[in-house]
Amino acid sequence: MTDDLAKAFGDMVRANRRKAGLTQAELALISGTGLRFIIDLEAGKASCRLGMALRVGKALGIEMTSASTNADLSEAP
């Protein structure tokens, strides 16, 4: 499941980056990350740091919302 979420987020980042007309290097510069991080994030690498991934999303205007409730979280393994 984590791999699927990482892949979906990476796909969203890539689509939004392209829509914004940015290269991976430009996105790395404006988000304060490195080019290698952007490449890994867009590839869906699940071990990418969450804080940095959220910073990239914010730079692209991606808003994160929670669809989970506390009850949903208590049922998680």
All heavy atoms as a GROMACS GRO file, in nm:
protein
  558
    1MET      N    1   0.081  -0.119   0.000
    1MET     CA    2   0.000   0.000   0.000
    1MET      C    3   0.087   0.127   0.000
    1MET      O    4   0.057   0.221  -0.072
    1MET     CB    5  -0.094  -0.002   0.119
    1MET     CG    6  -0.184   0.118   0.127
    1MET     SD    7  -0.292   0.099   0.268
    1MET     CE    8  -0.400   0.233   0.242
    2THR      N    9   0.193   0.128   0.080
    2THR     CA   10   0.282   0.244   0.084
    2THR      C   11   0.344   0.270  -0.052
    2THR      O   12   0.353   0.385  -0.095
    2THR     CB   13   0.392   0.223   0.190
    2THR    OG1   14   0.332   0.202   0.316
    2THR    CG2   15   0.484   0.342   0.197
    3ASP      N   16   0.384   0.165  -0.120
    3ASP     CA   17   0.444   0.181  -0.252
    3ASP      C   18   0.344   0.241  -0.350
    3ASP      O   19   0.380   0.323  -0.434
    3ASP     CB   20   0.497   0.048  -0.306
    3ASP     CG   21   0.619  -0.001  -0.229
    3ASP    OD1   22   0.687   0.082  -0.164
    3ASP    OD2   23   0.647  -0.122  -0.235
    4ASP      N   24   0.217   0.200  -0.342
    4ASP     CA   25   0.114   0.254  -0.430
    4ASP      C   26   0.091   0.402  -0.403
    4ASP      O   27   0.075   0.481  -0.496
    4ASP     CB   28  -0.018   0.179  -0.411
    4ASP     CG   29  -0.012   0.034  -0.459
    4ASP    OD1   30   0.076   0.002  -0.541
    4ASP    OD2   31  -0.095  -0.045  -0.414
    5LEU      N   32   0.091   0.441  -0.276
    5LEU     CA   33   0.072   0.582  -0.240
    5LEU      C   34   0.191   0.666  -0.286
    5LEU      O   35   0.175   0.777  -0.337
    5LEU     CB   36   0.052   0.597  -0.089
    5LEU     CG   37  -0.079   0.545  -0.034
    5LEU    CD1   38  -0.078   0.548   0.118
    5LEU    CD2   39  -0.196   0.623  -0.089
    6ALA      N   40   0.312   0.612  -0.268
    6ALA     CA   41   0.432   0.684  -0.310
    6ALA      C   42   0.431   0.704  -0.462
    6ALA      O   43   0.465   0.810  -0.512
    6ALA     CB   44   0.557   0.608  -0.266
    7LYS      N   45   0.390   0.601  -0.534
    7LYS     CA   46   0.383   0.609  -0.681
    7LYS      C   47   0.278   0.711  -0.723
    7LYS      O   48   0.303   0.794  -0.813
    7LYS     CB   49   0.350   0.471  -0.739
    7LYS     CG   50   0.328   0.469  -0.888
    7LYS     CD   51   0.459   0.470  -0.964
    7LYS     CE   52   0.438   0.446  -1.111
    7LYS     NZ   53   0.440   0.567  -1.190
    8ALA      N   54   0.162   0.709  -0.659
    8ALA     CA   55   0.055   0.804  -0.693
    8ALA      C   56   0.098   0.947  -0.664
    8ALA      O   57   0.072   1.038  -0.744
    8ALA     CB   58  -0.072   0.770  -0.616
    9PHE      N   59   0.166   0.970  -0.550
    9PHE     CA   60   0.212   1.104  -0.517
    9PHE      C   61   0.319   1.148  -0.616
    9PHE      O   62   0.318   1.262  -0.664
    9PHE     CB   63   0.264   1.111  -0.374
    9PHE     CG   64   0.297   1.250  -0.330
    9PHE    CD1   65   0.196   1.341  -0.303
    9PHE    CD2   66   0.428   1.292  -0.318
    9PHE    CE1   67   0.224   1.471  -0.262
    9PHE    CE2   68   0.458   1.422  -0.278
    9PHE     CZ   69   0.356   1.511  -0.250
   10GLY      N   70   0.410   1.059  -0.652
   10GLY     CA   71   0.513   1.090  -0.751
   10GLY      C   72   0.454   1.127  -0.886
   10GLY      O   73   0.498   1.223  -0.951
   11ASP      N   74   0.351   1.053  -0.926
   11ASP     CA   75   0.283   1.084  -1.052
   11ASP      C   76   0.216   1.221  -1.046
   11ASP      O   77   0.219   1.298  -1.143
   11ASP     CB   78   0.178   0.978  -1.084
   11ASP     CG   79   0.237   0.843  -1.122
   11ASP    OD1   80   0.358   0.837  -1.153
   11ASP    OD2   81   0.162   0.743  -1.119
   12MET      N   82   0.159   1.254  -0.930
   12MET     CA   83   0.094   1.384  -0.913
   12MET      C   84   0.196   1.498  -0.918
   12MET      O   85   0.173   1.600  -0.982
   12MET     CB   86   0.019   1.389  -0.779
   12MET     CG   87  -0.060   1.515  -0.758
   12MET     SD   88  -0.139   1.532  -0.594
   12MET     CE   89  -0.169   1.368  -0.540
   13VAL      N   90   0.310   1.476  -0.854
   13VAL     CA   91   0.416   1.577  -0.857
   13VAL      C   92   0.463   1.599  -1.000
   13VAL      O   93   0.476   1.713  -1.046
   13VAL     CB   94   0.534   1.536  -0.765
   13VAL    CG1   95   0.657   1.622  -0.791
   13VAL    CG2   96   0.492   1.546  -0.619
   14ARG      N   97   0.489   1.490  -1.073
   14ARG     CA   98   0.536   1.502  -1.212
   14ARG      C   99   0.435   1.577  -1.298
   14ARG      O  100   0.471   1.668  -1.373
   14ARG     CB  101   0.562   1.364  -1.272
   14ARG     CG  102   0.611   1.372  -1.418
   14ARG     CD  103   0.633   1.236  -1.481
   14ARG     NE  104   0.734   1.161  -1.409
   14ARG     CZ  105   0.708   1.052  -1.334
   14ARG    NH1  106   0.586   1.005  -1.323
   14ARG    NH2  107   0.806   0.989  -1.272
   15ALA      N  108   0.307   1.540  -1.286
   15ALA     CA  109   0.204   1.605  -1.367
   15ALA      C  110   0.194   1.754  -1.335
   15ALA      O  111   0.184   1.838  -1.427
   15ALA     CB  112   0.069   1.537  -1.344
   16ASN      N  113   0.198   1.789  -1.208
   16ASN     CA  114   0.189   1.929  -1.169
   16ASN      C  115   0.314   2.007  -1.209
   16ASN      O  116   0.305   2.124  -1.246
   16ASN     CB  117   0.163   1.942  -1.019
   16ASN     CG  118   0.018   1.921  -0.986
   16ASN    OD1  119  -0.062   2.013  -0.987
   16ASN    ND2  120  -0.018   1.796  -0.959
   17ARG      N  121   0.430   1.942  -1.201
   17ARG     CA  122   0.554   2.008  -1.243
   17ARG      C  123   0.550   2.039  -1.392
   17ARG      O  124   0.581   2.151  -1.435
   17ARG     CB  125   0.675   1.919  -1.212
   17ARG     CG  126   0.807   1.977  -1.266
   17ARG     CD  127   0.924   1.885  -1.240
   17ARG     NE  128   0.914   1.754  -1.299
   17ARG     CZ  129   0.934   1.725  -1.428
   17ARG    NH1  130   0.964   1.820  -1.514
   17ARG    NH2  131   0.925   1.600  -1.472
   18ARG      N  132   0.508   1.941  -1.470
   18ARG     CA  133   0.499   1.962  -1.614
   18ARG      C  134   0.396   2.068  -1.649
   18ARG      O  135   0.418   2.152  -1.737
   18ARG     CB  136   0.468   1.831  -1.685
   18ARG     CG  137   0.585   1.736  -1.683
   18ARG     CD  138   0.552   1.604  -1.749
   18ARG     NE  139   0.669   1.518  -1.758
   18ARG     CZ  140   0.664   1.391  -1.788
   18ARG    NH1  141   0.548   1.331  -1.812
   18ARG    NH2  142   0.774   1.320  -1.792
   19LYS      N  143   0.282   2.066  -1.579
   19LYS     CA  144   0.178   2.166  -1.602
   19LYS      C  145   0.230   2.307  -1.572
   19LYS      O  146   0.194   2.403  -1.640
   19LYS     CB  147   0.057   2.135  -1.513
   19LYS     CG  148  -0.062   2.225  -1.534
   19LYS     CD  149  -0.179   2.182  -1.447
   19LYS     CE  150  -0.296   2.276  -1.465
   19LYS     NZ  151  -0.408   2.238  -1.377
   20ALA      N  152   0.317   2.317  -1.472
   20ALA     CA  153   0.376   2.445  -1.436
   20ALA      C  154   0.491   2.485  -1.530
   20ALA      O  155   0.544   2.595  -1.520
   20ALA     CB  156   0.428   2.441  -1.292
   21GLY      N  157   0.529   2.394  -1.618
   21GLY     CA  158   0.637   2.423  -1.713
   21GLY      C  159   0.775   2.424  -1.650
   21GLY      O  160   0.865   2.494  -1.697
   22LEU      N  161   0.793   2.346  -1.545
   22LEU     CA  162   0.920   2.342  -1.474
   22LEU      C  163   0.999   2.216  -1.508
   22LEU      O  164   0.941   2.110  -1.530
   22LEU     CB  165   0.897   2.343  -1.322
   22LEU     CG  166   0.828   2.464  -1.262
   22LEU    CD1  167   0.792   2.438  -1.117
   22LEU    CD2  168   0.918   2.587  -1.274
   23THR      N  169   1.130   2.228  -1.508
   23THR     CA  170   1.215   2.111  -1.518
   23THR      C  171   1.232   2.054  -1.377
   23THR      O  172   1.200   2.120  -1.278
   23THR     CB  173   1.354   2.145  -1.573
   23THR    OG1  174   1.421   2.231  -1.480
   23THR    CG2  175   1.345   2.214  -1.710
   24GLN      N  176   1.283   1.933  -1.369
   24GLN     CA  177   1.310   1.876  -1.238
   24GLN      C  178   1.411   1.961  -1.161
   24GLN      O  179   1.396   1.982  -1.041
   24GLN     CB  180   1.360   1.732  -1.251
   24GLN     CG  181   1.252   1.636  -1.297
   24GLN     CD  182   1.304   1.496  -1.318
   24GLN    OE1  183   1.417   1.477  -1.364
   24GLN    NE2  184   1.222   1.397  -1.287
   25ALA      N  185   1.511   2.011  -1.229
   25ALA     CA  186   1.612   2.096  -1.166
   25ALA      C  187   1.551   2.225  -1.113
   25ALA      O  188   1.585   2.270  -1.003
   25ALA     CB  189   1.726   2.126  -1.263
   26GLU      N  190   1.461   2.285  -1.188
   26GLU     CA  191   1.396   2.408  -1.144
   26GLU      C  192   1.308   2.382  -1.021
   26GLU      O  193   1.308   2.462  -0.926
   26GLU     CB  194   1.312   2.468  -1.257
   26GLU     CG  195   1.395   2.525  -1.370
   26GLU     CD  196   1.314   2.558  -1.494
   26GLU    OE1  197   1.208   2.496  -1.519
   26GLU    OE2  198   1.359   2.647  -1.569
   27LEU      N  199   1.237   2.270  -1.021
   27LEU     CA  200   1.154   2.236  -0.906
   27LEU      C  201   1.241   2.212  -0.783
   27LEU      O  202   1.206   2.255  -0.673
   27LEU     CB  203   1.067   2.113  -0.935
   27LEU     CG  204   0.980   2.064  -0.820
   27LEU    CD1  205   0.888   2.176  -0.768
   27LEU    CD2  206   0.898   1.943  -0.863
   28ALA      N  207   1.353   2.146  -0.801
   28ALA     CA  208   1.445   2.124  -0.689
   28ALA      C  209   1.491   2.257  -0.631
   28ALA      O  210   1.494   2.276  -0.509
   28ALA     CB  211   1.565   2.041  -0.735
   29LEU      N  212   1.522   2.352  -0.717
   29LEU     CA  213   1.570   2.483  -0.673
   29LEU      C  214   1.462   2.559  -0.596
   29LEU      O  215   1.488   2.609  -0.486
   29LEU     CB  216   1.616   2.566  -0.793
   29LEU     CG  217   1.678   2.701  -0.763
   29LEU    CD1  218   1.808   2.685  -0.686
   29LEU    CD2  219   1.704   2.776  -0.892
   30ILE      N  220   1.340   2.564  -0.649
   30ILE     CA  221   1.237   2.644  -0.583
   30ILE      C  222   1.181   2.576  -0.458
   30ILE      O  223   1.127   2.644  -0.370
   30ILE     CB  224   1.120   2.682  -0.678
   30ILE    CG1  225   1.042   2.560  -0.723
   30ILE    CG2  226   1.168   2.764  -0.793
   30ILE    CD1  227   0.912   2.595  -0.794
   31SER      N  228   1.197   2.444  -0.446
   31SER     CA  229   1.146   2.374  -0.328
   31SER      C  230   1.255   2.352  -0.223
   31SER      O  231   1.226   2.301  -0.115
   31SER     CB  232   1.085   2.239  -0.368
   31SER     OG  233   1.183   2.152  -0.422
   32GLY      N  234   1.377   2.390  -0.255
   32GLY     CA  235   1.486   2.375  -0.159
   32GLY      C  236   1.531   2.232  -0.138
   32GLY      O  237   1.578   2.196  -0.031
   33THR      N  238   1.514   2.151  -0.241
   33THR     CA  239   1.558   2.011  -0.234
   33THR      C  240   1.666   1.991  -0.340
   33THR      O  241   1.708   2.086  -0.405
   33THR     CB  242   1.441   1.915  -0.259
   33THR    OG1  243   1.389   1.936  -0.391
   33THR    CG2  244   1.329   1.935  -0.157
   34GLY      N  245   1.706   1.868  -0.359
   34GLY     CA  246   1.805   1.838  -0.462
   34GLY      C  247   1.741   1.770  -0.582
   34GLY      O  248   1.630   1.716  -0.573
   35LEU      N  249   1.812   1.775  -0.693
   35LEU     CA  250   1.763   1.712  -0.815
   35LEU      C  251   1.739   1.563  -0.794
   35LEU      O  252   1.637   1.509  -0.837
   35LEU     CB  253   1.861   1.735  -0.930
   35LEU     CG  254   1.828   1.667  -1.063
   35LEU    CD1  255   1.692   1.712  -1.115
   35LEU    CD2  256   1.937   1.694  -1.165
   36ARG      N  257   1.832   1.494  -0.727
   36ARG     CA  258   1.817   1.350  -0.704
   36ARG      C  259   1.689   1.320  -0.626
   36ARG      O  260   1.620   1.221  -0.652
   36ARG     CB  261   1.939   1.297  -0.626
   36ARG     CG  262   1.935   1.150  -0.596
   36ARG     CD  263   1.980   1.069  -0.715
   36ARG     NE  264   1.866   0.997  -0.769
   36ARG     CZ  265   1.861   0.943  -0.890
   36ARG    NH1  266   1.962   0.954  -0.973
   36ARG    NH2  267   1.756   0.879  -0.931
   37PHE      N  268   1.654   1.408  -0.530
   37PHE     CA  269   1.532   1.388  -0.452
   37PHE      C  270   1.410   1.398  -0.542
   37PHE      O  271   1.318   1.316  -0.533
   37PHE     CB  272   1.522   1.490  -0.338
   37PHE     CG  273   1.398   1.471  -0.256
   37PHE    CD1  274   1.393   1.373  -0.158
   37PHE    CD2  275   1.284   1.546  -0.279
   37PHE    CE1  276   1.278   1.351  -0.084
   37PHE    CE2  277   1.169   1.526  -0.206
   37PHE     CZ  278   1.165   1.429  -0.108
   38ILE      N  279   1.406   1.496  -0.630
   38ILE     CA  280   1.292   1.513  -0.722
   38ILE      C  281   1.279   1.391  -0.812
   38ILE      O  282   1.169   1.340  -0.834
   38ILE     CB  283   1.304   1.643  -0.805
   38ILE    CG1  284   1.308   1.766  -0.714
   38ILE    CG2  285   1.193   1.652  -0.908
   38ILE    CD1  286   1.184   1.789  -0.631
   39ILE      N  287   1.390   1.344  -0.863
   39ILE     CA  288   1.389   1.226  -0.951
   39ILE      C  289   1.332   1.105  -0.876
   39ILE      O  290   1.244   1.035  -0.926
   39ILE     CB  291   1.531   1.197  -1.004
   39ILE    CG1  292   1.574   1.308  -1.100
   39ILE    CG2  293   1.538   1.059  -1.069
   39ILE    CD1  294   1.722   1.305  -1.136
   40ASP      N  295   1.380   1.083  -0.754
   40ASP     CA  296   1.332   0.969  -0.674
   40ASP      C  297   1.185   0.985  -0.637
   40ASP      O  298   1.108   0.890  -0.641
   40ASP     CB  299   1.416   0.955  -0.546
   40ASP     CG  300   1.556   0.903  -0.572
   40ASP    OD1  301   1.583   0.853  -0.683
   40ASP    OD2  302   1.640   0.913  -0.480
   41LEU      N  303   1.145   1.107  -0.600
   41LEU     CA  304   1.006   1.133  -0.563
   41LEU      C  305   0.913   1.104  -0.679
   41LEU      O  306   0.811   1.036  -0.664
   41LEU     CB  307   0.991   1.278  -0.517
   41LEU     CG  308   0.854   1.321  -0.466
   41LEU    CD1  309   0.816   1.243  -0.341
   41LEU    CD2  310   0.853   1.471  -0.438
   42GLU      N  311   0.946   1.154  -0.796
   42GLU     CA  312   0.861   1.131  -0.914
   42GLU      C  313   0.859   0.984  -0.955
   42GLU      O  314   0.762   0.938  -1.015
   42GLU     CB  315   0.907   1.218  -1.031
   42GLU     CG  316   0.875   1.366  -1.011
   42GLU     CD  317   0.904   1.450  -1.134
   42GLU    OE1  318   0.951   1.397  -1.237
   42GLU    OE2  319   0.879   1.572  -1.127
   43ALA      N  320   0.965   0.911  -0.922
   43ALA     CA  321   0.971   0.768  -0.954
   43ALA      C  322   0.891   0.685  -0.855
   43ALA      O  323   0.874   0.565  -0.873
   43ALA     CB  324   1.116   0.721  -0.957
   44GLY      N  325   0.840   0.749  -0.748
   44GLY     CA  326   0.760   0.678  -0.651
   44GLY      C  327   0.839   0.605  -0.545
   44GLY      O  328   0.791   0.510  -0.484
   45LYS      N  329   0.961   0.650  -0.520
   45LYS     CA  330   1.045   0.587  -0.419
   45LYS      C  331   0.982   0.608  -0.282
   45LYS      O  332   0.969   0.721  -0.235
   45LYS     CB  333   1.186   0.645  -0.423
   45LYS     CG  334   1.283   0.578  -0.331
   45LYS     CD  335   1.423   0.634  -0.350
   45LYS     CE  336   1.520   0.567  -0.255
   45LYS     NZ  337   1.655   0.625  -0.271
   46ALA      N  338   0.943   0.500  -0.217
   46ALA     CA  339   0.868   0.507  -0.091
   46ALA      C  340   0.952   0.558   0.025
   46ALA      O  341   0.897   0.606   0.124
   46ALA     CB  342   0.810   0.371  -0.058
   47SER      N  343   1.083   0.552   0.014
   47SER     CA  344   1.167   0.594   0.127
   47SER      C  345   1.203   0.743   0.125
   47SER      O  346   1.280   0.788   0.207
   47SER     CB  347   1.296   0.510   0.130
   47SER     OG  348   1.371   0.532   0.013
   48CYS      N  349   1.143   0.819   0.034
   48CYS     CA  350   1.168   0.964   0.032
   48CYS      C  351   1.116   1.026   0.161
   48CYS      O  352   1.013   0.985   0.214
   48CYS     CB  353   1.098   1.029  -0.088
   48CYS     SG  354   1.181   0.999  -0.244
   49ARG      N  355   1.186   1.127   0.210
   49ARG     CA  356   1.148   1.193   0.335
   49ARG      C  357   1.017   1.269   0.319
   49ARG      O  358   1.002   1.350   0.228
   49ARG     CB  359   1.259   1.288   0.379
   49ARG     CG  360   1.385   1.213   0.420
   49ARG     CD  361   1.495   1.303   0.465
   49ARG     NE  362   1.448   1.400   0.564
   49ARG     CZ  363   1.514   1.510   0.592
   49ARG    NH1  364   1.626   1.539   0.532
   49ARG    NH2  365   1.466   1.594   0.683
   50LEU      N  366   0.925   1.244   0.410
   50LEU     CA  367   0.792   1.303   0.403
   50LEU      C  368   0.797   1.456   0.407
   50LEU      O  369   0.730   1.522   0.328
   50LEU     CB  370   0.704   1.250   0.517
   50LEU     CG  371   0.563   1.307   0.524
   50LEU    CD1  372   0.487   1.279   0.395
   50LEU    CD2  373   0.489   1.252   0.643
   51GLY      N  374   0.874   1.512   0.497
   51GLY     CA  375   0.880   1.658   0.508
   51GLY      C  376   0.926   1.723   0.378
   51GLY      O  377   0.870   1.824   0.335
   52MET      N  378   1.025   1.664   0.316
   52MET     CA  379   1.074   1.718   0.188
   52MET      C  380   0.970   1.699   0.079
   52MET      O  381   0.952   1.788  -0.005
   52MET     CB  382   1.207   1.653   0.151
   52MET     CG  383   1.321   1.695   0.243
   52MET     SD  384   1.477   1.610   0.207
   52MET     CE  385   1.518   1.675   0.048
   53ALA      N  386   0.902   1.585   0.078
   53ALA     CA  387   0.799   1.560  -0.022
   53ALA      C  388   0.686   1.661  -0.009
   53ALA      O  389   0.634   1.712  -0.108
   53ALA     CB  390   0.746   1.416  -0.009
   54LEU      N  391   0.648   1.692   0.114
   54LEU     CA  392   0.543   1.791   0.136
   54LEU      C  393   0.588   1.930   0.093
   54LEU      O  394   0.508   2.008   0.040
   54LEU     CB  395   0.500   1.791   0.283
   54LEU     CG  396   0.432   1.663   0.332
   54LEU    CD1  397   0.407   1.670   0.481
   54LEU    CD2  398   0.303   1.637   0.256
   55ARG      N  399   0.715   1.961   0.112
   55ARG     CA  400   0.770   2.090   0.067
   55ARG      C  401   0.760   2.102  -0.085
   55ARG      O  402   0.725   2.207  -0.139
   55ARG     CB  403   0.915   2.103   0.113
   55ARG     CG  404   0.970   2.241   0.096
   55ARG     CD  405   1.109   2.261   0.148
   55ARG     NE  406   1.158   2.159   0.238
   55ARG     CZ  407   1.286   2.134   0.260
   55ARG    NH1  408   1.379   2.204   0.198
   55ARG    NH2  409   1.324   2.040   0.343
   56VAL      N  410   0.790   1.994  -0.156
   56VAL     CA  411   0.779   1.993  -0.302
   56VAL      C  412   0.633   2.012  -0.342
   56VAL      O  413   0.601   2.092  -0.431
   56VAL     CB  414   0.836   1.861  -0.361
   56VAL    CG1  415   0.805   1.850  -0.509
   56VAL    CG2  416   0.986   1.853  -0.337
   57GLY      N  417   0.543   1.939  -0.276
   57GLY     CA  418   0.401   1.953  -0.305
   57GLY      C  419   0.353   2.096  -0.284
   57GLY      O  420   0.280   2.151  -0.367
   58LYS      N  421   0.398   2.157  -0.176
   58LYS     CA  422   0.359   2.296  -0.148
   58LYS      C  423   0.410   2.390  -0.256
   58LYS      O  424   0.338   2.480  -0.300
   58LYS     CB  425   0.413   2.339  -0.012
   58LYS     CG  426   0.372   2.477   0.029
   58LYS     CD  427   0.421   2.512   0.168
   58LYS     CE  428   0.376   2.652   0.205
   58LYS     NZ  429   0.423   2.690   0.339
   59ALA      N  430   0.532   2.368  -0.303
   59ALA     CA  431   0.588   2.452  -0.410
   59ALA      C  432   0.507   2.442  -0.538
   59ALA      O  433   0.501   2.538  -0.616
   59ALA     CB  434   0.734   2.412  -0.437
   60LEU      N  435   0.440   2.329  -0.558
   60LEU     CA  436   0.358   2.309  -0.677
   60LEU      C  437   0.210   2.342  -0.653
   60LEU      O  438   0.128   2.328  -0.743
   60LEU     CB  439   0.370   2.164  -0.725
   60LEU     CG  440   0.504   2.126  -0.786
   60LEU    CD1  441   0.511   1.975  -0.807
   60LEU    CD2  442   0.528   2.200  -0.917
   61GLY      N  443   0.178   2.382  -0.531
   61GLY     CA  444   0.039   2.415  -0.500
   61GLY      C  445  -0.048   2.295  -0.474
   61GLY      O  446  -0.171   2.304  -0.479
   62ILE      N  447   0.013   2.181  -0.443
   62ILE     CA  448  -0.063   2.060  -0.411
   62ILE      C  449  -0.106   2.070  -0.265
   62ILE      O  450  -0.022   2.086  -0.176
   62ILE     CB  451   0.022   1.933  -0.434
   62ILE    CG1  452   0.059   1.919  -0.581
   62ILE    CG2  453  -0.053   1.808  -0.384
   62ILE    CD1  454   0.158   1.808  -0.610
   63GLU      N  455  -0.236   2.060  -0.241
   63GLU     CA  456  -0.288   2.066  -0.106
   63GLU      C  457  -0.313   1.924  -0.055
   63GLU      O  458  -0.372   1.842  -0.125
   63GLU     CB  459  -0.419   2.145  -0.101
   63GLU     CG  460  -0.400   2.293  -0.127
   63GLU     CD  461  -0.529   2.370  -0.105
   63GLU    OE1  462  -0.608   2.332  -0.017
   63GLU    OE2  463  -0.548   2.469  -0.177
   64MET      N  464  -0.268   1.898   0.065
   64MET     CA  465  -0.288   1.767   0.126
   64MET      C  466  -0.405   1.777   0.223
   64MET      O  467  -0.411   1.867   0.304
   64MET     CB  468  -0.162   1.724   0.202
   64MET     CG  469  -0.039   1.714   0.113
   64MET     SD  470  -0.054   1.593  -0.018
   64MET     CE  471  -0.055   1.444   0.074
   65THR      N  472  -0.498   1.686   0.210
   65THR     CA  473  -0.610   1.679   0.303
   65THR      C  474  -0.620   1.537   0.355
   65THR      O  475  -0.569   1.443   0.294
   65THR     CB  476  -0.743   1.717   0.234
   65THR    OG1  477  -0.768   1.626   0.127
   65THR    CG2  478  -0.739   1.859   0.182
   66SER      N  479  -0.685   1.521   0.466
   66SER     CA  480  -0.700   1.390   0.526
   66SER      C  481  -0.842   1.340   0.505
   66SER      O  482  -0.938   1.408   0.539
   66SER     CB  483  -0.669   1.395   0.675
   66SER     OG  484  -0.697   1.271   0.733
   67ALA      N  485  -0.853   1.221   0.451
   67ALA     CA  486  -0.984   1.159   0.433
   67ALA      C  487  -1.006   1.056   0.544
   67ALA      O  488  -1.110   0.992   0.548
   67ALA     CB  489  -0.993   1.092   0.297
   68SER      N  490  -0.908   1.040   0.631
   68SER     CA  491  -0.918   0.942   0.739
   68SER      C  492  -0.976   1.006   0.863
   68SER      O  493  -0.964   1.127   0.885
   68SER     CB  494  -0.778   0.888   0.774
   68SER     OG  495  -0.723   0.823   0.664
   69THR      N  496  -1.038   0.925   0.945
   69THR     CA  497  -1.086   0.970   1.075
   69THR      C  498  -1.005   0.899   1.181
   69THR      O  499  -0.931   0.804   1.152
   69THR     CB  500  -1.235   0.937   1.094
   69THR    OG1  501  -1.248   0.794   1.096
   69THR    CG2  502  -1.320   0.996   0.984
   70ASN      N  503  -1.018   0.939   1.303
   70ASN     CA  504  -0.947   0.871   1.412
   70ASN      C  505  -0.987   0.725   1.419
   70ASN      O  506  -0.905   0.640   1.450
   70ASN     CB  507  -0.973   0.941   1.546
   70ASN     CG  508  -0.902   1.074   1.554
   70ASN    OD1  509  -0.803   1.096   1.487
   70ASN    ND2  510  -0.952   1.162   1.638
   71ALA      N  511  -1.112   0.694   1.392
   71ALA     CA  512  -1.157   0.554   1.393
   71ALA      C  513  -1.084   0.474   1.286
   71ALA      O  514  -1.044   0.360   1.309
   71ALA     CB  515  -1.307   0.546   1.369
   72ASP      N  516  -1.063   0.535   1.168
   72ASP     CA  517  -0.990   0.466   1.062
   72ASP      C  518  -0.848   0.435   1.107
   72ASP      O  519  -0.795   0.328   1.081
   72ASP     CB  520  -0.983   0.553   0.935
   72ASP     CG  521  -1.118   0.573   0.869
   72ASP    OD1  522  -1.207   0.489   0.888
   72ASP    OD2  523  -1.132   0.674   0.799
   73LEU      N  524  -0.785   0.530   1.175
   73LEU     CA  525  -0.647   0.512   1.218
   73LEU      C  526  -0.635   0.408   1.327
   73LEU      O  527  -0.534   0.336   1.332
   73LEU     CB  528  -0.590   0.647   1.265
   73LEU     CG  529  -0.579   0.755   1.158
   73LEU    CD1  530  -0.533   0.886   1.220
   73LEU    CD2  531  -0.486   0.714   1.046
   74SER      N  532  -0.735   0.396   1.413
   74SER     CA  533  -0.727   0.299   1.522
   74SER      C  534  -0.739   0.156   1.470
   74SER      O  535  -0.699   0.062   1.536
   74SER     CB  536  -0.833   0.326   1.627
   74SER     OG  537  -0.963   0.304   1.573
   75GLU      N  538  -0.795   0.140   1.350
   75GLU     CA  539  -0.809   0.007   1.291
   75GLU      C  540  -0.687  -0.034   1.211
   75GLU      O  541  -0.677  -0.147   1.168
   75GLU     CB  542  -0.933   0.004   1.201
   75GLU     CG  543  -1.062   0.024   1.278
   75GLU     CD  544  -1.183   0.036   1.186
   75GLU    OE1  545  -1.170   0.008   1.066
   75GLU    OE2  546  -1.289   0.075   1.235
   76ALA      N  547  -0.594   0.059   1.190
   76ALA     CA  548  -0.475   0.028   1.112
   76ALA      C  549  -0.388  -0.071   1.188
   76ALA      O  550  -0.382  -0.067   1.310
   76ALA     CB  551  -0.397   0.156   1.081
   77PRO      N  552  -0.319  -0.158   1.114
   77PRO     CA  553  -0.232  -0.257   1.181
   77PRO      C  554  -0.114  -0.191   1.247
   77PRO      O  555  -0.067  -0.091   1.216
   77PRO     CB  556  -0.186  -0.349   1.068
   77PRO     CG  557  -0.222  -0.283   0.940
   77PRO     CD  558  -0.319  -0.175   0.973
   0.00000   0.00000   0.00000
